[in-house]
């Protein structure tokens, strides 16, 4: 049968092959004209299709008659002749006709998907799966399936598996599980109880807290017992003899030898002590030598304090008792508690204040963007459980309130709110009582206003401590601190101390004077220092870095060492004044000739006896260039009125300088066709100053008329009321101030002639050594001075005085206007920070939205854990990258931080690339406990993603999380 199939056509349909269209010799000629078969022509498509269907039916008829073997042979022959596309069609047709119902997924899926499927199996099921086949065993015993199960239960592999080692973690799991101590249900019930038993209702955290409380109680009882034993073994009062410090120098002359020799190894954490000669004896205050009559008491106090330290710290010591000559000793005095100074980093040039803090004063530099709870924690950590003698508070503020924190101002209305009340109650518990000299010194001039005095009274009643503040008659940056201070009874009377005496307990006098008078200018210098030297001190703490920068700046300027004789200063002033009147091309020679002529004239006057005080005037008496503030007089209203008139004259001089030095030359150049600025620019920048000058000239004339015949019944409140009725001039000036500053910057950059004009005119004697921008800022400063002086006048004016009603009315108007100025300043500062942040972050979406403010930024490290199911206490992390956290009042922006170091220097630059942003209303934060694998970490959980971050120090994490939680609470409250 097979031979016939291969040799000739089938016999059944042989008659169809004998037709006229079957001619083998013509097959080559017809091949190009055929498609379905060699005898099917293409010139008739209908017949072509009909013939093809007939032959298909014929083949299928034959296929039905063949055996299984024959059919397979035909299929094999057909499939070997098919192309790839035809084979794929056959495959798809077979899968559709005969679908696959059972297949080994490990042989079909990729390896990682097979392992992922097996990760859902229990350990028992994995062991069963390993018995299916060798391939399944290799997959089921992979370390990635068993390592997490071991680590989750605390079963760590005691060695590192080799590269080709197989099944180490499974073997370790089986060995650990086989050695477990199993308890029967009865044994477990006897040990742990059953569910039916009554629960104590205490969680594991509460039990841990109770256990710690019992331990602390045992420690206190032990300390009390040791103290009781030491008191019982103490010798009677007065029987002590003078101690002799074995490692120090000799004793003082005139004192009997001691009968007690104290030998010990000192600790590095002890307070510094110095032993010197009779003129500089041992002192409890570093850097302040004591006199001879006070030496003996302080030596005794030092010895007792050292002995107490030795007992508490357990240091090795030996005491040798020697009989001593009887003598009388003064009562023993233990070392006084230290002073505590809280410094806000919001004040300008706070680094300089840090550098001038006296020895024995504990300085705490806190971030004004923090919270009250974080500030309390910082204070508790600084004093280490010991009460402070007094607490000083140096923060921004005025005569009515203290800007303690960014969102926490202290005033008469906000003092008794729950959070602020709790803060001050806890803070006063860290201060010695009033009987022992405890109290609070606030560096804001609260005693200069009635509302400030009310705040002091309420604060004193709340804390039970003495509260002192500056009276605040002096005007200027922070010169109120150098004025008289109120007494501890918080009345309007003054203390018996000299001016600024309470402040001098904390800060050195030279540094305090320089900072109070030049704080704003020093802040500009420190901005450059922070950007250069701050990078080299980035790993130091914020307080240490600030102190180092302050020391560096103070050593460079040394305002306290600028000493000139009075005659020379007068001569220099006259010479410089004459130099400004002359157009000299050689100013140095002119000044030298002027000084020589002035000296000759001075000698001639002394020779003729015209100047009786010439000998004293020519002496080289060294004085500080910064003038001392005048002593206050008893007539407080008169002193405030005279200060108001004096400062008003200086203010008018600065406003007049704007017109004389800038407006008139620019207008003259414009009229002579040599324009430096256009008329529109001159009008925008300088015309509002002329309107203010006209208003204040009238105000100054009215003040001068009232002061010429000053008396107790004289009134100046109506003058202020008249002045306040025309404050629209100042409102227009402030609304135009930002435009004027931008116009000056634009013209200086685009017009070289104006740039040269400013270079000639700025910072001369005619402009009071100020630039044009600084002169334009004077009206803003003056408004604050008006409020301060008017509060002083109102405070010292009796309610029955006819001037009291007018003063209160004017004060309320100026307070509202000052709040308007503060609102403009806050808005401008917020916009500037948003713009700088927008430029700093690459690829960041638009940050400029209404009422959005930047609260703080924090550098951190972004971490990632390989297995999220492991408990936090056992979880390991890998460092992904450095990130920057930009916290706004409504969102948190995360950026990738890239650090680029400059070759051959320690400087580096940081760039930020946008990563993500999360709204605070949908953000939650969770701390990660400190473990052997990670420290100072926390989790930021958003609606779609979470980030694990860690800071360099624990203080940074506490501060950032406290600020973040506070911002989240405010955002949720505003959203509701």
Secondary structure as GFF3:
##gff-version 3
##sequence-region A 1 976
A	DSSP	alpha_helix	2	7	.	.	.	ID=ss1
A	DSSP	three_ten_helix	14	18	.	.	.	ID=ss2
A	DSSP	three_ten_helix	24	26	.	.	.	ID=ss3
A	DSSP	alpha_helix	27	30	.	.	.	ID=ss4
A	DSSP	three_ten_helix	31	33	.	.	.	ID=ss5
A	DSSP	alpha_helix	45	65	.	.	.	ID=ss6
A	DSSP	alpha_helix	68	80	.	.	.	ID=ss7
A	DSSP	alpha_helix	84	97	.	.	.	ID=ss8
A	DSSP	alpha_helix	105	108	.	.	.	ID=ss9
A	DSSP	alpha_helix	111	118	.	.	.	ID=ss10
A	DSSP	alpha_helix	123	129	.	.	.	ID=ss11
A	DSSP	alpha_helix	134	140	.	.	.	ID=ss12
A	DSSP	alpha_helix	143	152	.	.	.	ID=ss13
A	DSSP	alpha_helix	168	178	.	.	.	ID=ss14
A	DSSP	alpha_helix	185	192	.	.	.	ID=ss15
A	DSSP	alpha_helix	204	232	.	.	.	ID=ss16
A	DSSP	beta_strand	243	245	.	.	.	ID=ss17
A	DSSP	beta_strand	260	264	.	.	.	ID=ss18
A	DSSP	alpha_helix	292	313	.	.	.	ID=ss19
A	DSSP	beta_strand	317	321	.	.	.	ID=ss20
A	DSSP	beta_strand	339	344	.	.	.	ID=ss21
A	DSSP	alpha_helix	350	355	.	.	.	ID=ss22
A	DSSP	beta_strand	361	366	.	.	.	ID=ss23
A	DSSP	alpha_helix	372	383	.	.	.	ID=ss24
A	DSSP	beta_strand	390	394	.	.	.	ID=ss25
A	DSSP	beta_strand	402	405	.	.	.	ID=ss26
A	DSSP	beta_strand	408	410	.	.	.	ID=ss27
A	DSSP	alpha_helix	418	428	.	.	.	ID=ss28
A	DSSP	three_ten_helix	434	436	.	.	.	ID=ss29
A	DSSP	beta_strand	439	442	.	.	.	ID=ss30
A	DSSP	three_ten_helix	446	448	.	.	.	ID=ss31
A	DSSP	alpha_helix	450	463	.	.	.	ID=ss32
A	DSSP	beta_strand	466	469	.	.	.	ID=ss33
A	DSSP	three_ten_helix	479	482	.	.	.	ID=ss34
A	DSSP	alpha_helix	501	504	.	.	.	ID=ss35
A	DSSP	alpha_helix	509	536	.	.	.	ID=ss36
A	DSSP	alpha_helix	542	557	.	.	.	ID=ss37
A	DSSP	three_ten_helix	559	561	.	.	.	ID=ss38
A	DSSP	beta_strand	563	564	.	.	.	ID=ss39
A	DSSP	alpha_helix	566	581	.	.	.	ID=ss40
A	DSSP	alpha_helix	587	608	.	.	.	ID=ss41
A	DSSP	alpha_helix	614	617	.	.	.	ID=ss42
A	DSSP	beta_strand	623	624	.	.	.	ID=ss43
A	DSSP	alpha_helix	636	657	.	.	.	ID=ss44
A	DSSP	pi_helix	658	663	.	.	.	ID=ss45
A	DSSP	alpha_helix	664	671	.	.	.	ID=ss46
A	DSSP	alpha_helix	679	708	.	.	.	ID=ss47
A	DSSP	alpha_helix	717	724	.	.	.	ID=ss48
A	DSSP	alpha_helix	728	750	.	.	.	ID=ss49
A	DSSP	alpha_helix	752	761	.	.	.	ID=ss50
A	DSSP	alpha_helix	772	776	.	.	.	ID=ss51
A	DSSP	alpha_helix	778	795	.	.	.	ID=ss52
A	DSSP	alpha_helix	804	840	.	.	.	ID=ss53
A	DSSP	beta_strand	841	842	.	.	.	ID=ss54
A	DSSP	beta_strand	854	864	.	.	.	ID=ss55
A	DSSP	beta_strand	878	888	.	.	.	ID=ss56
A	DSSP	beta_strand	891	901	.	.	.	ID=ss57
A	DSSP	beta_strand	908	919	.	.	.	ID=ss58
A	DSSP	three_ten_helix	920	922	.	.	.	ID=ss59
A	DSSP	beta_strand	924	928	.	.	.	ID=ss60
A	DSSP	beta_strand	937	941	.	.	.	ID=ss61
A	DSSP	beta_strand	946	950	.	.	.	ID=ss62
A	DSSP	alpha_helix	954	975	.	.	.	ID=ss63
###
